[in-house]
Amino acid sequence: MTSLKVGDKAPAFKGVDQAGKTHTLADYQGKKLVVFFYPKASTPGCTWEACNLRDNYAILKQKGFELLGVSADPAAKQQKFIDKNDLPFPLLADEDKEVLNAFGVWGPKKFMGRTYDGIHRTTFVIDEKGVLIDVITKVKTKDHAAQILASVE
């Protein structure tokens, strides 16, 4: 659904995490950044994805990655998701959908014959200069870290 592709500059986003801290693309200049968008905190697929990233966090950090999760959930729900699953990375609470729209992951979805607006599970791997080096649209929730690591090997 997103129109962003490998080689594009990442959107200059600004969002607030579960603890009220602001994050911008500029904060990660000189670092590799993984921005993963997920539909809803504490749902099965999102939990599998976040826990797979948690379980492989040391490897991702060793390869130089910073991680940032994003959904439209409120900060309190994001904090509960972090606490329940011992997640070591920040989660942006993008209730106004500014970051979601900047990356083009908010839009029409279909489920059981019903169409509704929602978040398309997508991950963007951004290099040290703010350029997209991978856009993962077919996220394997139980093996997502391997997909991210493959983008730099």
C-alpha positions in Angstrom: 0.0 0.0 0.0 2.9 2.4 0.7 4.4 4.2 -2.3 7.8 4.3 -0.6 10.5 2.1 -2.1 14.1 1.2 -1.6 16.3 4.2 -2.4 13.7 6.8 -1.3 14.5 9.2 1.5 12.6 8.2 4.7 9.8 10.6 5.7 11.0 13.2 8.2 8.6 11.9 10.9 8.0 13.2 14.4 6.1 11.1 17.0 5.7 10.6 20.7 6.4 7.3 22.4 4.7 5.5 25.4 6.7 7.6 27.9 6.0 11.0 26.2 9.4 11.2 24.6 9.5 12.7 21.1 11.3 10.8 18.3 12.3 12.2 14.9 14.1 10.8 11.9 16.9 13.3 12.7 17.4 11.7 16.1 18.7 8.6 14.3 21.1 10.3 11.9 24.2 8.1 11.6 22.4 5.0 12.8 20.4 2.3 11.1 16.7 2.4 12.1 13.9 -0.1 11.8 10.5 1.5 11.9 7.8 -1.2 12.2 4.1 -0.5 11.9 1.7 -2.9 13.5 -2.1 -2.8 13.6 -2.9 -3.2 17.4 -1.0 -3.7 20.5 -1.6 -7.0 22.4 -3.3 -8.8 19.5 -1.8 -12.2 18.6 0.1 -11.2 15.4 1.4 -8.0 16.8 2.6 -9.8 20.0 4.4 -12.5 17.9 6.1 -9.7 15.9 7.1 -7.6 18.8 8.3 -10.6 20.8 10.3 -11.9 17.8 12.1 -8.5 17.7 12.6 -8.6 21.4 14.1 -12.1 21.3 16.5 -11.0 18.6 17.1 -7.5 19.9 20.7 -8.1 20.9 21.6 -9.3 17.4 19.8 -6.4 15.8 21.6 -4.0 18.1 24.9 -5.8 17.4 24.3 -5.1 13.7 23.8 -1.4 14.5 20.0 -1.2 14.4 17.7 1.0 16.5 14.1 -0.1 16.6 10.9 1.9 16.8 7.4 0.4 16.7 4.4 2.5 15.7 0.6 2.0 16.0 -2.4 4.2 16.5 -2.8 2.9 20.1 -2.8 5.4 22.9 0.4 5.8 25.0 -1.1 3.9 28.0 -1.9 0.9 25.8 1.6 1.0 24.3 3.1 1.0 27.8 1.0 -1.9 28.9 2.2 -3.8 25.7 5.8 -3.1 26.6 5.4 -4.1 30.3 3.5 -7.3 29.5 6.0 -8.5 26.9 9.2 -6.9 28.3 9.9 -5.0 25.1 13.2 -3.1 25.1 12.4 -0.6 22.4 10.0 2.4 22.3 6.6 2.3 20.7 5.1 5.5 19.2 1.5 6.2 20.1 0.4 7.7 16.8 -3.2 8.4 17.6 -3.4 11.4 15.1 -1.9 9.1 12.4 0.7 11.6 11.3 3.6 9.1 11.2 1.3 6.4 9.7 0.2 8.7 6.9 3.8 10.0 6.3 4.9 6.4 5.6 1.7 5.6 3.7 0.6 2.6 5.9 -2.8 3.9 6.9 -5.7 3.0 4.5 -8.4 0.7 3.4 -8.1 -3.0 4.4 -10.3 -6.0 3.9 -11.2 -8.6 6.5 -13.9 -11.2 6.2 -15.5 -9.3 3.3 -15.6 -6.0 5.3 -13.6 -2.9 4.2 -12.3 -0.5 6.8 -9.4 1.8 7.4 -6.5 0.5 9.3 -2.7 0.0 9.5 -1.0 -2.1 6.9 1.7 -4.1 8.7 4.9 -2.8 7.1 8.5 -2.4 8.2 11.0 0.2 6.9 14.7 -0.3 7.2 16.5 3.0 7.0 20.3 3.5 6.6 22.5 6.0 8.4 21.8 8.7 5.9 18.0 8.4 6.1 17.5 6.3 2.9 15.3 3.3 2.8 17.3 0.1 2.3 14.3 -2.2 2.6 10.5 -2.0 2.7 9.0 -5.2 4.1 5.3 -5.5 3.2 4.9 -9.2 3.7 5.9 -9.3 7.4 6.5 -12.8 8.9 5.4 -12.0 12.4 7.1 -15.1 14.0 10.4 -14.6 12.0 10.5 -10.8 11.4 14.1 -10.2 12.8 15.5 -12.6 10.1 13.7 -10.5 7.4 15.3 -7.3 8.7 18.7 -8.9 9.0 18.5 -10.2 5.4 18.2 -6.6 4.2 21.8 -5.9 5.3 23.5 -9.1 4.4 
